[in-house]
Amino acid sequence: MTNNKANPQTSEQQPKPDPAFRRFDVLIGTWDLKGRTLDSDEDNITGWNTFEWLAGGFFLKSEGEINFIRSSKV
């Protein structure tokens, strides 16, 4: 005999992230980076960083690159 009742475990809805996480939407996209170390008078750091939501919306993925430029002063 087959049970036609829905399985309660499969009929439950998937969890959803807290709406407060949407505050991080301002980070989504690719950002260019530029700056300097404390001992430098000129910008000697460049790079980029990309932020995107992972499936489900609970976590952000961050990927990027930072380059330190060696000073010509020695």
Secondary structure, 3 states (H helix, E strand, C coil): CCCCCCCHHHHCCCCCCCHHHHHHHHHCEEEEEEECCCCCCCCCEEEEEEEEECCCCCCEEEEEEEEECCCCCC
